[in-house]
């Protein structure tokens, strides 16, 4: 487990996803979103020593929900978004091959990377 996994936890059930975060020296918080509200998922491959991240956009707020890989439960979360068809696993694998790649699903008409 990476260091981030000691303070950032993500879990999910049939309803949705919950993030429970207690950053060292920072304020703890918990939030959640429903699977039914997800409208778009983006994947950003990290630069050297940075975690890859998923950005989940929902119909309920303008800001995305970020799920860093390395968080406790993040691998299972990634498997679940692939299983639910919210993001294609092959697109994530493709993006992981290059640092700093940002890929979204479904792609917008103006996305340069799809």
C-alpha positions as a LaTeX table, in Angstrom:
\begin{tabular}{lrrr}
\hline
Residue & $x$ (\AA) & $y$ (\AA) & $z$ (\AA) \\
\hline
Unk1 & 0.00 & 0.00 & 0.00 \\
Unk2 & 1.35 & 3.41 & $-0.88$ \\
Unk3 & 1.54 & 6.27 & 1.60 \\
Unk4 & $-1.66$ & 7.79 & 0.17 \\
Unk5 & $-3.40$ & 4.52 & 0.99 \\
Unk6 & $-2.91$ & 5.19 & 4.69 \\
Unk7 & $-5.15$ & 8.28 & 4.61 \\
Unk8 & $-7.29$ & 8.12 & 1.42 \\
Unk9 & $-9.92$ & 5.38 & 1.24 \\
Unk10 & $-12.47$ & 4.69 & $-1.46$ \\
Unk11 & $-15.23$ & 2.10 & $-1.20$ \\
Unk12 & $-18.34$ & 1.34 & $-3.21$ \\
Unk13 & $-21.53$ & $-0.66$ & $-3.17$ \\
Unk14 & $-24.50$ & $-1.09$ & $-5.48$ \\
Unk15 & $-25.63$ & 2.51 & $-4.81$ \\
Unk16 & $-22.36$ & 4.37 & $-5.32$ \\
Unk17 & $-18.92$ & 5.40 & $-4.15$ \\
Unk18 & $-17.72$ & 6.90 & $-0.86$ \\
Unk19 & $-14.41$ & 8.68 & $-0.31$ \\
Unk20 & $-13.10$ & 8.87 & 3.27 \\
Unk21 & $-10.03$ & 11.11 & 3.46 \\
Unk22 & $-7.87$ & 12.02 & 6.47 \\
Unk23 & $-4.77$ & 13.79 & 5.09 \\
Unk24 & $-1.81$ & 14.13 & 7.44 \\
Unk25 & $-1.98$ & 17.57 & 9.01 \\
Unk26 & $-5.25$ & 18.36 & 7.22 \\
Unk27 & $-8.95$ & 18.27 & 7.89 \\
Unk28 & $-10.71$ & 14.91 & 7.40 \\
Unk29 & $-13.77$ & 14.63 & 5.14 \\
Unk30 & $-16.18$ & 12.13 & 3.66 \\
Unk31 & $-18.28$ & 12.45 & 0.52 \\
Unk32 & $-20.14$ & 10.18 & $-1.87$ \\
Unk33 & $-21.75$ & 9.97 & $-5.29$ \\
Unk34 & $-24.26$ & 7.60 & $-6.86$ \\
Unk35 & $-23.33$ & 5.39 & $-9.81$ \\
Unk36 & $-26.56$ & 6.55 & $-11.46$ \\
Unk37 & $-25.29$ & 10.17 & $-11.44$ \\
Unk38 & $-21.99$ & 9.47 & $-13.26$ \\
Unk39 & $-21.89$ & 11.20 & $-16.65$ \\
Unk40 & $-18.19$ & 11.01 & $-17.54$ \\
Unk41 & $-14.97$ & 9.47 & $-16.26$ \\
Unk42 & $-11.48$ & 10.71 & $-17.07$ \\
Unk43 & $-8.13$ & 9.07 & $-16.40$ \\
Unk44 & $-4.86$ & 10.98 & $-15.93$ \\
Unk45 & $-1.61$ & 9.07 & $-15.93$ \\
Unk46 & 0.73 & 10.52 & $-13.34$ \\
Unk47 & 4.14 & 11.98 & $-13.93$ \\
Unk48 & 7.16 & 10.28 & $-12.34$ \\
Unk49 & 6.33 & 9.42 & $-8.69$ \\
Unk50 & 2.77 & 10.81 & $-9.01$ \\
Unk51 & $-0.22$ & 8.49 & $-8.79$ \\
Unk52 & $-2.52$ & 7.94 & $-11.73$ \\
Unk53 & $-5.97$ & 9.42 & $-11.06$ \\
Unk54 & $-9.58$ & 8.93 & $-12.07$ \\
Unk55 & $-11.83$ & 12.00 & $-12.29$ \\
Unk56 & $-15.52$ & 11.15 & $-11.99$ \\
Unk57 & $-17.99$ & 13.76 & $-13.21$ \\
Unk58 & $-21.58$ & 13.55 & $-12.05$ \\
Unk59 & $-24.86$ & 15.27 & $-12.85$ \\
Unk60 & $-25.02$ & 16.60 & $-9.28$ \\
Unk61 & $-22.02$ & 18.97 & $-9.17$ \\
Unk62 & $-19.63$ & 20.80 & $-11.50$ \\
Unk63 & $-16.45$ & 19.58 & $-9.82$ \\
Unk64 & $-15.17$ & 16.08 & $-10.38$ \\
Unk65 & $-14.56$ & 13.48 & $-7.69$ \\
Unk66 & $-10.87$ & 12.48 & $-7.83$ \\
Unk67 & $-9.81$ & 8.94 & $-7.02$ \\
Unk68 & $-6.01$ & 8.57 & $-6.87$ \\
Unk69 & $-4.62$ & 5.16 & $-7.62$ \\
Unk70 & $-2.77$ & 4.08 & $-4.52$ \\
Unk71 & $-5.70$ & 4.98 & $-2.31$ \\
Unk72 & $-7.06$ & 2.04 & $-0.37$ \\
Unk73 & $-9.74$ & 0.45 & $-2.56$ \\
Unk74 & $-8.67$ & 2.26 & $-5.75$ \\
Unk75 & $-7.83$ & $-0.89$ & $-7.72$ \\
Unk76 & $-11.22$ & $-2.39$ & $-6.91$ \\
Unk77 & $-12.84$ & 0.93 & $-7.86$ \\
Unk78 & $-11.07$ & 0.89 & $-11.24$ \\
Unk79 & $-12.22$ & $-2.70$ & $-11.86$ \\
Unk80 & $-15.78$ & $-1.65$ & $-11.02$ \\
Unk81 & $-15.86$ & 1.30 & $-13.44$ \\
Unk82 & $-14.61$ & $-1.03$ & $-16.19$ \\
Unk83 & $-17.23$ & $-3.64$ & $-15.25$ \\
Unk84 & $-19.99$ & $-1.01$ & $-15.30$ \\
Unk85 & $-18.89$ & 0.26 & $-18.71$ \\
Unk86 & $-18.11$ & 3.73 & $-17.34$ \\
Unk87 & $-14.55$ & 3.67 & $-18.69$ \\
Unk88 & $-12.92$ & 1.18 & $-21.09$ \\
Unk89 & $-10.02$ & $-0.72$ & $-19.52$ \\
Unk90 & $-8.11$ & $-0.63$ & $-22.81$ \\
Unk91 & $-8.20$ & 3.20 & $-22.77$ \\
Unk92 & $-6.72$ & 3.23 & $-19.26$ \\
Unk93 & $-3.98$ & 0.79 & $-20.26$ \\
Unk94 & $-3.22$ & 2.91 & $-23.35$ \\
Unk95 & $-3.03$ & 6.09 & $-21.22$ \\
Unk96 & $-0.75$ & 4.42 & $-18.65$ \\
Unk97 & 1.90 & 4.01 & $-21.34$ \\
Unk98 & 2.62 & 7.77 & $-21.41$ \\
Unk99 & 3.10 & 10.09 & $-18.43$ \\
Unk100 & 0.64 & 12.95 & $-18.11$ \\
Unk101 & $-1.95$ & 11.58 & $-20.55$ \\
Unk102 & $-5.56$ & 12.64 & $-19.94$ \\
Unk103 & $-8.32$ & 10.49 & $-21.46$ \\
Unk104 & $-12.09$ & 10.81 & $-20.94$ \\
Unk105 & $-15.05$ & 8.52 & $-21.55$ \\
Unk106 & $-17.27$ & 9.19 & $-23.23$ \\
Unk107 & $-14.98$ & 11.44 & $-25.23$ \\
Unk108 & $-16.20$ & 14.96 & $-25.95$ \\
Unk109 & $-16.23$ & 16.15 & $-29.54$ \\
Unk110 & $-13.36$ & 18.52 & $-28.79$ \\
Unk111 & $-11.10$ & 16.05 & $-26.90$ \\
Unk112 & $-7.70$ & 15.81 & $-28.50$ \\
Unk113 & $-7.01$ & 12.51 & $-26.74$ \\
Unk114 & $-9.67$ & 9.81 & $-26.90$ \\
\hline
\end{tabular}
